[in-house]
């Protein structure tokens, strides 16, 4: 099985286990998906970022906000490096960041990110 398919299977198992409220097992599958991405030379940084974002979503659902923020920031940095600061592909990663900021009472920072997202969609960022 190639790395992309393995990552997809691991992430889907993690989601299924989460739905079944088997959080420890779900966390292990999400972590394994990220680990496979890190070790594979065939997986792009954008795919690693997507796996990290999946893991961040898992952490957010469990209200592990520090873990969610740390993981999301790593994913965001990878996408910025791969696509550039003005690419609309950043929008979902930035929206996730804004959500975390709001949940940790940092509304002013979240609003700045909202402005950046709007500029990305308009093509006026930078």
C-alpha positions in Angstrom: 0.0 0.0 0.0 1.4 3.4 -0.9 1.9 6.1 1.7 -1.0 8.3 0.6 -3.4 5.4 0.9 -2.0 4.3 4.3 -2.4 7.9 5.6 -6.0 8.0 4.4 -6.8 4.6 6.0 -5.2 5.7 9.3 -7.1 9.0 9.4 -10.4 7.3 8.6 -9.8 4.7 11.4 -9.0 7.6 13.7 -12.3 9.3 12.8 -14.3 6.1 13.2 -12.7 5.5 16.7 -13.4 9.1 17.7 -17.1 8.6 16.8 -17.1 5.5 18.9 -15.7 7.6 21.8 -12.5 5.5 21.8 -10.4 8.7 22.1 -7.0 7.1 23.1 -7.1 4.7 20.1 -8.3 7.5 17.8 -5.4 9.7 18.9 -2.9 6.9 18.2 -4.2 6.5 14.6 -4.1 10.3 14.0 -0.5 10.4 15.3 0.4 7.4 13.2 -0.9 9.1 10.1 1.2 12.2 10.8 4.2 9.9 11.5 3.8 8.1 8.1 3.7 11.5 6.4 6.8 12.7 8.1 8.8 9.6 7.2 7.6 9.2 3.7 9.6 10.9 1.0 6.7 10.6 -1.5 4.2 12.7 0.5 4.2 16.4 -0.1 4.4 19.0 2.7 0.8 19.9 1.8 -0.3 16.4 2.5 1.6 16.4 5.8 -0.1 19.7 6.6 -3.5 18.1 5.9 -2.7 15.2 8.2 -1.6 17.7 10.9 -4.8 19.6 10.4 -6.8 16.4 10.9 -4.9 15.8 14.1 -5.5 19.4 15.2 -9.3 18.9 14.6 -9.2 15.9 16.8 -7.5 17.9 19.6 -10.0 20.7 19.2 -13.0 18.3 19.5 -11.5 17.1 22.8 -10.9 20.8 23.9 -7.2 20.2 24.0 -6.7 23.7 22.8 -2.9 24.0 23.3 -2.3 20.8 21.3 -4.8 22.0 18.6 -3.1 25.3 18.3 0.4 23.9 18.2 -0.5 21.4 15.5 -2.5 23.9 13.5 0.4 26.3 13.5 2.8 23.7 12.2 0.3 22.8 9.4 -0.2 26.5 8.6 3.6 27.1 8.3 3.9 24.1 6.0 1.2 25.3 3.7 2.6 28.9 3.7 6.0 27.5 2.7 4.5 25.2 0.0 2.0 27.6 -1.5 3.1 31.1 -0.5 1.5 33.6 1.9 -1.1 34.8 -0.7 -2.6 31.5 -1.7 -6.3 31.0 -0.9 -5.4 27.4 0.1 -4.3 28.9 3.4 -7.9 29.9 4.2 -9.1 26.8 6.0 -5.9 26.6 8.1 -6.3 30.3 9.0 -10.0 29.9 9.8 -9.1 27.0 12.1 -6.6 29.3 13.8 -9.1 32.0 14.2 -11.5 29.5 15.8 -8.8 28.5 18.3 -8.0 32.1 19.1 -11.7 32.8 19.8 -11.9 29.8 22.1 -8.9 31.1 24.0 -10.3 34.7 24.3 -8.0 36.3 21.7 -10.7 38.0 19.6 -8.5 40.8 18.3 -6.1 38.3 16.8 -8.9 36.3 15.4 -10.3 39.4 13.7 -6.9 40.1 12.1 -6.9 36.6 10.7 -10.5 37.1 9.4 -9.2 40.1 7.5 -6.4 38.1 6.0 -8.8 35.4 4.9 -11.0 37.9 3.1 -8.0 39.5 1.4 -6.9 36.0 0.3 -10.2 35.4 -1.4 -10.2 38.8 -3.0 -6.6 38.3 -4.2 -5.5 41.4 -2.3 -3.2 39.8 0.3 0.3 41.3 0.2 
